[in-house]
């Protein structure tokens, strides 16, 4: 359950540059996997779900390590 404490509601920047809003945290009803519920802050503002372990991953881009999603404004 540690992942819930690491991800807070707020505005995040994806490593490719787009912005998203974390709406809430959830738990899968069958697997109990921790999930992040978030929406795009562009286009049709689609709502997405990702496992917290994926949302909080470090990715490598052009030889530089960075968070997949970086908090830019806490709500």
N, CA, C and O atoms as a printed pandas DataFrame, in Angstrom:
     atom_number atom_name residue_name chain_id  residue_number  x_coord  y_coord  z_coord
0              1         N          UNK        A               1    0.810   -1.201    0.000
1              2        CA          UNK        A               1    0.000    0.000    0.000
2              3         C          UNK        A               1    0.851    1.263    0.000
3              4         O          UNK        A               1    0.298    2.362    0.015
4              5         N          UNK        A               2    2.142    1.149   -0.016
5              6        CA          UNK        A               2    3.055    2.279    0.021
6              7         C          UNK        A               2    2.829    3.258   -1.129
7              8         O          UNK        A               2    2.970    4.465   -0.934
8              9         N          UNK        A               3    2.484    2.775   -2.313
9             10        CA          UNK        A               3    2.347    3.627   -3.493
10            11         C          UNK        A               3    1.317    4.728   -3.297
11            12         O          UNK        A               3    1.492    5.826   -3.825
12            13         N          UNK        A               4    0.241    4.464   -2.548
13            14        CA          UNK        A               4   -0.774    5.492   -2.324
14            15         C          UNK        A               4   -0.163    6.728   -1.671
15            16         O          UNK        A               4   -0.535    7.850   -2.014
16            17         N          UNK        A               5    0.753    6.544   -0.752
17            18        CA          UNK        A               5    1.349    7.667   -0.037
18            19         C          UNK        A               5    2.256    8.505   -0.936
19            20         O          UNK        A               5    2.490    9.678   -0.648
20            21         N          UNK        A               6    2.766    7.926   -2.012
21            22        CA          UNK        A               6    3.711    8.615   -2.881
22            23         C          UNK        A               6    3.034    9.477   -3.940
23            24         O          UNK        A               6    3.645   10.422   -4.439
24            25         N          UNK        A               7    1.818    9.183   -4.284
25            26        CA          UNK        A               7    1.113    9.907   -5.346
26            27         C          UNK        A               7   -0.001   10.723   -4.716
27            28         O          UNK        A               7   -0.840   10.189   -3.991
28            29         N          UNK        A               8   -0.005   12.022   -4.995
29            30        CA          UNK        A               8   -1.000   12.925   -4.419
30            31         C          UNK        A               8   -1.835   13.546   -5.540
31            32         O          UNK        A               8   -1.427   13.561   -6.701
32            33         N          UNK        A               9   -3.018   14.060   -5.168
33            34        CA          UNK        A               9   -3.842   14.767   -6.142
34            35         C          UNK        A               9   -3.093   16.003   -6.605
35            36         O          UNK        A               9   -2.447   16.694   -5.816
36            37         N          UNK        A              10   -3.195   16.268   -7.901
37            38        CA          UNK        A              10   -2.526   17.446   -8.430
38            39         C          UNK        A              10   -2.328   17.362   -9.924
39            40         O          UNK        A              10   -2.830   16.457  -10.592
40            41         N          UNK        A              11   -1.590   18.318  -10.429
41            42        CA          UNK        A              11   -1.278   18.414  -11.857
42            43         C          UNK        A              11    0.112   17.814  -12.077
43            44         O          UNK        A              11    1.060   18.137  -11.361
44            45         N          UNK        A              12    0.218   16.940  -13.071
45            46        CA          UNK        A              12    1.465   16.253  -13.378
46            47         C          UNK        A              12    1.847   16.489  -14.836
47            48         O          UNK        A              12    0.981   16.639  -15.699
48            49         N          UNK        A              13    3.147   16.521  -15.101
49            50        CA          UNK        A              13    3.659   16.594  -16.465
50            51         C          UNK        A              13    4.202   15.226  -16.833
51            52         O          UNK        A              13    5.041   14.671  -16.125
52            53         N          UNK        A              14    3.717   14.680  -17.952
53            54        CA          UNK        A              14    4.237   13.422  -18.492
54            55         C          UNK        A              14    5.598   13.718  -19.109
55            56         O          UNK        A              14    5.831   14.834  -19.574
56            57         N          UNK        A              15    6.486   12.753  -19.122
57            58        CA          UNK        A              15    7.832   12.991  -19.636
58            59         C          UNK        A              15    7.850   13.443  -21.093
59            60         O          UNK        A              15    8.849   14.000  -21.550
60            61         N          UNK        A              16    6.752   13.211  -21.839
61            62        CA          UNK        A              16    6.665   13.675  -23.229
62            63         C          UNK        A              16    6.103   15.091  -23.321
63            64         O          UNK        A              16    6.032   15.656  -24.412
64            65         N          UNK        A              17    5.694   15.683  -22.166
65            66        CA          UNK        A              17    5.292   17.085  -22.147
66            67         C          UNK        A              17    3.832   17.394  -21.869
67            68         O          UNK        A              17    3.516   18.525  -21.499
68            69         N          UNK        A              18    2.937   16.447  -22.029
69            70        CA          UNK        A              18    1.509   16.694  -21.803
70            71         C          UNK        A              18    1.209   16.756  -20.309
71            72         O          UNK        A              18    1.950   16.210  -19.491
72            73         N          UNK        A              19    0.102   17.434  -19.962
73            74        CA          UNK        A              19   -0.279   17.585  -18.564
74            75         C          UNK        A              19   -1.524   16.758  -18.244
75            76         O          UNK        A              19   -2.418   16.586  -19.074
76            77         N          UNK        A              20   -1.548   16.249  -17.002
77            78        CA          UNK        A              20   -2.633   15.402  -16.518
78            79         C          UNK        A              20   -2.974   15.802  -15.089
79            80         O          UNK        A              20   -2.140   16.354  -14.372
80            81         N          UNK        A              21   -4.212   15.516  -14.684
81            82        CA          UNK        A              21   -4.647   15.761  -13.318
82            83         C          UNK        A              21   -4.966   14.435  -12.645
83            84         O          UNK        A              21   -5.806   13.675  -13.125
84            85         N          UNK        A              22   -4.293   14.158  -11.532
85            86        CA          UNK        A              22   -4.632   12.967  -10.755
86            87         C          UNK        A              22   -5.922   13.270  -10.015
87            88         O          UNK        A              22   -5.988   14.200   -9.210
88            89         N          UNK        A              23   -6.953   12.472  -10.297
89            90        CA          UNK        A              23   -8.281   12.649   -9.709
90            91         C          UNK        A              23   -8.371   11.936   -8.366
91            92         O          UNK        A              23   -8.825   12.505   -7.373
92            93         N          UNK        A              24   -7.930   10.681   -8.353
93            94        CA          UNK        A              24   -7.981    9.903   -7.119
94            95         C          UNK        A              24   -7.130    8.656   -7.279
95            96         O          UNK        A              24   -6.614    8.367   -8.358
96            97         N          UNK        A              25   -6.999    7.935   -6.196
97            98        CA          UNK        A              25   -6.327    6.642   -6.179
98            99         C          UNK        A              25   -7.390    5.591   -5.959
99           100         O          UNK        A              25   -8.389    5.838   -5.284
100          101         N          UNK        A              26   -7.176    4.414   -6.528
101          102        CA          UNK        A              26   -8.184    3.348   -6.449
102          103         C          UNK        A              26   -7.481    2.009   -6.256
103          104         O          UNK        A              26   -6.254    1.916   -6.291
104          105         N          UNK        A              27   -8.286    0.985   -6.053
105          106        CA          UNK        A              27   -7.754   -0.370   -5.903
106          107         C          UNK        A              27   -8.577   -1.294   -6.784
107          108         O          UNK        A              27   -9.807   -1.252   -6.759
108          109         N          UNK        A              28   -7.900   -2.126   -7.560
109          110        CA          UNK        A              28   -8.568   -3.084   -8.425
110          111         C          UNK        A              28   -9.378   -4.041   -7.553
111          112         O          UNK        A              28   -8.861   -4.552   -6.559
112          113         N          UNK        A              29  -10.634   -4.291   -7.908
113          114        CA          UNK        A              29  -11.538   -5.085   -7.067
114          115         C          UNK        A              29  -11.165   -6.564   -6.964
115          116         O          UNK        A              29  -11.535   -7.232   -5.999
116          117         N          UNK        A              30  -10.441   -7.070   -7.945
117          118        CA          UNK        A              30  -10.095   -8.498   -7.900
118          119         C          UNK        A              30   -8.642   -8.743   -7.511
119          120         O          UNK        A              30   -8.349   -9.650   -6.732
120          121         N          UNK        A              31   -7.736   -7.937   -8.050
121          122        CA          UNK        A              31   -6.314   -8.170   -7.785
122          123         C          UNK        A              31   -5.788   -7.339   -6.619
123          124         O          UNK        A              31   -4.706   -7.613   -6.098
124          125         N          UNK        A              32   -6.550   -6.324   -6.207
125          126        CA          UNK        A              32   -6.169   -5.381   -5.157
126          127         C          UNK        A              32   -4.967   -4.514   -5.544
127          128         O          UNK        A              32   -4.346   -3.889   -4.684
128          129         N          UNK        A              33   -4.642   -4.480   -6.836
129          130        CA          UNK        A              33   -3.537   -3.645   -7.310
130          131         C          UNK        A              33   -3.895   -2.170   -7.131
131          132         O          UNK        A              33   -5.023   -1.766   -7.412
132          133         N          UNK        A              34   -2.936   -1.367   -6.662
133          134        CA          UNK        A              34   -3.135    0.072   -6.512
134          135         C          UNK        A              34   -3.128    0.729   -7.883
135          136         O          UNK        A              34   -2.278    0.429   -8.722
136          137         N          UNK        A              35   -4.095    1.640   -8.108
137          138        CA          UNK        A              35   -4.258    2.311   -9.399
138          139         C          UNK        A              35   -4.332    3.819   -9.221
139          140         O          UNK        A              35   -4.755    4.308   -8.174
140          141         N          UNK        A              36   -3.923    4.549  -10.241
141          142        CA          UNK        A              36   -4.058    6.003  -10.283
142          143         C          UNK        A              36   -5.112    6.319  -11.336
143          144         O          UNK        A              36   -5.037    5.825  -12.461
144          145         N          UNK        A              37   -6.103    7.147  -10.972
145          146        CA          UNK        A              37   -7.137    7.594  -11.898
146          147         C          UNK        A              37   -6.798    9.041  -12.245
147          148         O          UNK        A              37   -6.723    9.892  -11.358
148          149         N          UNK        A              38   -6.593    9.325  -13.535
149          150        CA          UNK        A              38   -6.176   10.662  -13.932
150          151         C          UNK        A              38   -6.786   11.039  -15.273
151          152         O          UNK        A              38   -7.186   10.177  -16.056
152          153         N          UNK        A              39   -6.852   12.362  -15.528
153          154        CA          UNK        A              39   -7.435   12.808  -16.796
154          155         C          UNK        A              39   -6.475   13.733  -17.516
155          156         O          UNK        A              39   -5.691   14.455  -16.900
156          157         N          UNK        A              40   -6.558   13.691  -18.830
157          158        CA          UNK        A              40   -5.756   14.563  -19.678
158          159         C          UNK        A              40   -6.239   15.996  -19.522
159          160         O          UNK        A              40   -7.442   16.243  -19.437
160          161         N          UNK        A              41   -5.319   16.929  -19.486
161          162        CA          UNK        A              41   -5.672   18.345  -19.419
162          163         C          UNK        A              41   -5.519   18.987  -20.799
163          164         O          UNK        A              41   -5.092   20.135  -20.928
164          165         N          UNK        A              42   -5.876   18.223  -21.809
165          166        CA          UNK        A              42   -5.835   18.682  -23.197
166          167         C          UNK        A              42   -6.837   17.853  -23.997
167          168         O          UNK        A              42   -7.324   16.832  -23.512
168          169         N          UNK        A              43   -7.141   18.275  -25.187
169          170        CA          UNK        A              43   -8.018   17.507  -26.079
170          171         C          UNK        A              43   -9.358   17.178  -25.464
171          172         O          UNK        A              43  -10.029   18.050  -24.913
172          173         N          UNK        A              44   -9.751   15.907  -25.557
173          174        CA          UNK        A              44  -11.066   15.481  -25.056
174          175         C          UNK        A              44  -11.075   15.232  -23.546
175          176         O          UNK        A              44  -12.095   14.809  -23.001
176          177         N          UNK        A              45   -9.969   15.486  -22.872
177          178        CA          UNK        A              45   -9.820   15.302  -21.422
178          179         C          UNK        A              45  -10.223   13.889  -20.983
179          180         O          UNK        A              45  -10.927   13.698  -19.992
180          181         N          UNK        A              46   -9.756   12.922  -21.751
181          182        CA          UNK        A              46  -10.041   11.515  -21.466
182          183         C          UNK        A              46   -9.547   11.134  -20.073
183          184         O          UNK        A              46   -8.546   11.666  -19.593
184          185         N          UNK        A              47  -10.254   10.216  -19.435
185          186        CA          UNK        A              47   -9.878    9.707  -18.114
186          187         C          UNK        A              47   -9.148    8.378  -18.309
187          188         O          UNK        A              47   -9.577    7.523  -19.083
188          189         N          UNK        A              48   -8.043    8.227  -17.594
189          190        CA          UNK        A              48   -7.178    7.065  -17.720
190          191         C          UNK        A              48   -6.928    6.427  -16.354
191          192         O          UNK        A              48   -7.134    7.055  -15.315
192          193         N          UNK        A              49   -6.485    5.179  -16.372
193          194        CA          UNK        A              49   -6.094    4.462  -15.165
194          195         C          UNK        A              49   -4.773    3.766  -15.451
195          196         O          UNK        A              49   -4.595    3.149  -16.501
196          197         N          UNK        A              50   -3.847    3.875  -14.500
197          198        CA          UNK        A              50   -2.562    3.174  -14.593
198          199         C          UNK        A              50   -2.230    2.591  -13.226
199          200         O          UNK        A              50   -2.587    3.173  -12.202
200          201         N          UNK        A              51   -1.559    1.463  -13.201
201          202        CA          UNK        A              51   -1.064    0.965  -11.922
202          203         C          UNK        A              51   -0.107    2.001  -11.316
203          204         O          UNK        A              51    0.664    2.627  -12.043
204          205         N          UNK        A              52   -0.152    2.182  -10.007
205          206        CA          UNK        A              52    0.717    3.172   -9.373
206          207         C          UNK        A              52    2.187    2.860   -9.635
207          208         O          UNK        A              52    2.991    3.781   -9.780
208          209         N          UNK        A              53    2.550    1.599   -9.697
209          210        CA          UNK        A              53    3.953    1.243   -9.931
210          211         C          UNK        A              53    4.422    1.743  -11.298
211          212         O          UNK        A              53    5.592    2.094  -11.451
212          213         N          UNK        A              54    3.527    1.780  -12.299
213          214        CA          UNK        A              54    3.879    2.281  -13.632
214          215         C          UNK        A              54    3.856    3.808  -13.629
215          216         O          UNK        A              54    4.753    4.439  -14.189
216          217         N          UNK        A              55    2.838    4.410  -13.004
217          218        CA          UNK        A              55    2.710    5.866  -12.950
218          219         C          UNK        A              55    3.958    6.492  -12.316
219          220         O          UNK        A              55    4.413    7.548  -12.754
220          221         N          UNK        A              56    4.501    5.848  -11.299
221          222        CA          UNK        A              56    5.625    6.423  -10.563
222          223         C          UNK        A              56    6.995    5.926  -11.035
223          224         O          UNK        A              56    8.000    6.183  -10.371
224          225         N          UNK        A              57    7.051    5.225  -12.161
225          226        CA          UNK        A              57    8.314    4.708  -12.683
226          227         C          UNK        A              57    9.271    5.817  -13.102
227          228         O          UNK        A              57    8.867    6.939  -13.409
228          229         N          UNK        A              58   10.536    5.467  -13.104
229          230        CA          UNK        A              58   11.578    6.308  -13.691
230          231         C          UNK        A              58   11.822    5.751  -15.092
231          232         O          UNK        A              58   12.002    4.546  -15.269
232          233         N          UNK        A              59   11.827    6.651  -16.095
233          234        CA          UNK        A              59   12.064    6.242  -17.480
234          235         C          UNK        A              59   13.370    6.865  -17.948
235          236         O          UNK        A              59   13.838    7.854  -17.384
236          237         N          UNK        A              60   13.947    6.282  -18.974
237          238        CA          UNK        A              60   15.173    6.830  -19.542
238          239         C          UNK        A              60   14.870    7.375  -20.931
239          240         O          UNK        A              60   14.354    6.666  -21.795
240          241         N          UNK        A              61   15.200    8.647  -21.128
241          242        CA          UNK        A              61   14.954    9.316  -22.402
242          243         C          UNK        A              61   16.243   10.012  -22.825
243          244         O          UNK        A              61   16.738   10.895  -22.125
244          245         N          UNK        A              62   16.777    9.613  -23.963
245          246        CA          UNK        A              62   18.014   10.224  -24.443
246          247         C          UNK        A              62   19.159   10.119  -23.450
247          248         O          UNK        A              62   19.984   11.027  -23.345
248          249         N          UNK        A              63   19.209    9.009  -22.721
249          250        CA          UNK        A              63   20.267    8.790  -21.748
250          251         C          UNK        A              63   20.037    9.469  -20.409
251          252         O          UNK        A              63   20.867    9.348  -19.507
252          253         N          UNK        A              64   18.930   10.180  -20.262
253          254        CA          UNK        A              64   18.609   10.869  -19.008
254          255         C          UNK        A              64   17.464   10.159  -18.307
255          256         O          UNK        A              64   16.457    9.831  -18.934
256          257         N          UNK        A              65   17.614    9.919  -16.998
257          258        CA          UNK        A              65   16.555    9.276  -16.208
258          259         C          UNK        A              65   15.657   10.351  -15.620
259          260         O          UNK        A              65   16.130   11.350  -15.077
260          261         N          UNK        A              66   14.338   10.127  -15.739
261          262        CA          UNK        A              66   13.365   11.091  -15.229
262          263         C          UNK        A              66   12.085   10.367  -14.858
263          264         O          UNK        A              66   11.842    9.253  -15.323
264          265         N          UNK        A              67   11.252   10.999  -14.014
265          266        CA          UNK        A              67    9.980   10.362  -13.666
266          267         C          UNK        A              67    9.040   10.317  -14.871
267          268         O          UNK        A              67    9.011   11.242  -15.683
268          269         N          UNK        A              68    8.281    9.243  -14.976
269          270        CA          UNK        A              68    7.270    9.143  -16.056
270          271         C          UNK        A              68    6.277   10.305  -15.931
271          272         O          UNK        A              68    5.934   10.940  -16.929
272          273         N          UNK        A              69    5.815   10.582  -14.704
273          274        CA          UNK        A              69    4.937   11.710  -14.407
274          275         C          UNK        A              69    5.568   12.494  -13.268
275          276         O          UNK        A              69    5.940   11.919  -12.246
276          277         N          UNK        A              70    5.689   13.810  -13.442
277          278        CA          UNK        A              70    6.283   14.659  -12.410
278          279         C          UNK        A              70    5.237   15.629  -11.876
279          280         O          UNK        A              70    4.580   16.325  -12.649
280          281         N          UNK        A              71    5.083   15.674  -10.563
281          282        CA          UNK        A              71    4.147   16.591   -9.928
282          283         C          UNK        A              71    4.605   18.025  -10.165
283          284         O          UNK        A              71    5.752   18.371   -9.883
284          285         N          UNK        A              72    3.698   18.865  -10.690
285          286        CA          UNK        A              72    4.018   20.276  -10.892
286          287         C          UNK        A              72    3.156   21.195  -10.041
287          288         O          UNK        A              72    3.523   22.346   -9.807
288          289         N          UNK        A              73    2.007   20.698   -9.572
289          290        CA          UNK        A              73    1.135   21.478   -8.703
290          291         C          UNK        A              73    0.311   20.536   -7.838
291          292         O          UNK        A              73   -0.463   19.724   -8.346
292          293         N          UNK        A              74    0.486   20.653   -6.530
293          294        CA          UNK        A              74   -0.249   19.819   -5.590
294          295         C          UNK        A              74   -1.587   20.493   -5.269
295          296         O          UNK        A              74   -1.628   21.706   -5.064
296          297         N          UNK        A              75   -2.673   19.728   -5.224
297          298        CA          UNK        A              75   -4.008   20.270   -4.903
298          299         C          UNK        A              75   -4.338   20.017   -3.456
299          300         O          UNK        A              75   -5.414   20.396   -2.993
